[in-house]
Amino acid sequence: GVHAVVEFSEKECIAALQDGTRILSTNHESTVPFKTRLLTLRFNHPGDQAAAQMSVKCLKQSTIPINELIQKLSSVDSIDQQVDLLTREYQLTEENIRLRFLVCSLLKDIAAAYFPESSVKPFGSSVNTFGKLGCDLDMFLDLDGNSGRKVGKTAGPYILEYQMKQVSSERMVTQSILSVIGECIDQFGPGCVGVQKILNARCPLVRFSHQPSGFQCDLTANNRIAMRSSELLYVYGSLDPRVRALVFSVRCWARVHGLTSSIPGAWITNFSLTMMVLFFLQRRSSPIIPTLDQLKSLAGTDGKCIIEGHDCTFVTNLSKITLPENTDTPGQLLQEFFEFYGNFTFSKNSINIRKGKEQNKPEASPLHIQNPFEQSLNVSKNVNQTQLEKFVTLARDSAWTLQQNEVSHPSGTHPWGLAALLLPSVSQTAGKNKNKRKRQPASERIKSLLDSIKASKVTKTTDVFCKSAKKKSL
């Protein structure tokens, strides 16, 4: 259907609207008595619908198919324009971002029944400027409404303290809270379906689909470092438009070639790819973005931020950040990104955006990318050697492809430049053919195996006979 996000200038208008809204169901006993601010507009009489027909412009909520994207990219005049076009097609729209904040506020209404001072905030791709249309909505349930408030000194002999329940560990608190809130979402949240309470994960969460908005949602309650990481990426994405353009291009390229996946596994994640892009931009002769340590030095004492014992300090005032002039075009950066990592010594060096330079790997993982805040963690620990080698091979092939293309639009209509990079790779085609061969009947596979064994025995017997005959002749 068609949905609208409506923002009112006065709270009284919202109250008047709610007063005029009724419960549609005729069977009151079958309706859960939870009134959401997400309302449905219906027609009172059948004749009203025909009279109210009008042209409605629906804004896109998902990315275009890859084949259509390749056609669009092939029609522009330069690789720089291709990178810009891909970014505009994939990035979140202002309306989509507003819808994400609305869904967070709807979840806050449910959590407020237990924690009146709580808030639900989006983080990750929804707010860090690198979100793609259709990406998941990561939400943080912030329960510390009183945190940061200064408590005045009491002159008298007594002080007042809130009486609160004590639990053995913070993790148990998080799990208990998410278990209860998850149950409320499942039982009482309108439009919330497929609720999963994943409480034993490293970061406990509640996962569900919000049908009216079409978002896949993840709700966490103890993930402040991830919130801070979102702020850091927002700063980097806001410093220079080439940062976001390169991230979108590399992520799209990686997804087309199966380097990333929505299913957990040994694949490189989008976050790891983003760290690799940031590191590459820091390693330019004229850096396009500063290192995290440089951002920390600009923060000053007032900007100091310690979360769970980890130093998460960096400046958030963009006006304090100055960089040397760099005139590299998006097309140049894309080609040199592939050249940089096609020849990177992953066997010895790790990637570290805090220092902005290669360092010796502290562990034996194929790919080591240091977490910018939890510095003892490797954000790419899941990546195996096979996936890393696939990345390096594709990076080299892509660099070669871009070198063969002209800077401007060639004659003809075939895919070129960035569009050529988004075509299915030869390795993927070979993999599909390999899978087709695997799907032959089991009896045929056994028969071919027996034939090969027999042939091998015949060959060995012949070899032995020939050697024996040769010795006798000598």
Secondary structure, DSSP 8 states (H G I E B T S, - for coil): --------S-HHHHHHHHHT-----S-GGGS-----S------SSHHHHHHT---------S---HHHHHHHHHTSSBHHHHHHHHHHHHB--HHHHHHHHHHHHHHHHHHTTT-TT-EEEEEGGGTSS--BTT--EEEEEE--TTTT-------SS----------S-HHHHHHHHHHHHHHHHHHH-TTEEEEEEE-SSSS-EEEEEETTTTEEEEEESS-HHHHHHHHHHHHHHHH-HHHHHHHHHHHHHHHHTTSS-SS-SSS--HHHHHHHHHHHHHTSSS-SS--HHHHHHHHTTTT--EETTEE------GGG---------HHHHHHHHHHHHHS--TTTEEB-TTTTS-EE-SS--SS-BB-SSSTT-BTTTT--HHHHHHHHHHHHHHHHHHHHS-SB--SSSS--THHHHTS--HHHHHHHHHHHHHTS-HHHHHHHHHHHHHHHHHHHHHHHHHHHHHHHH-
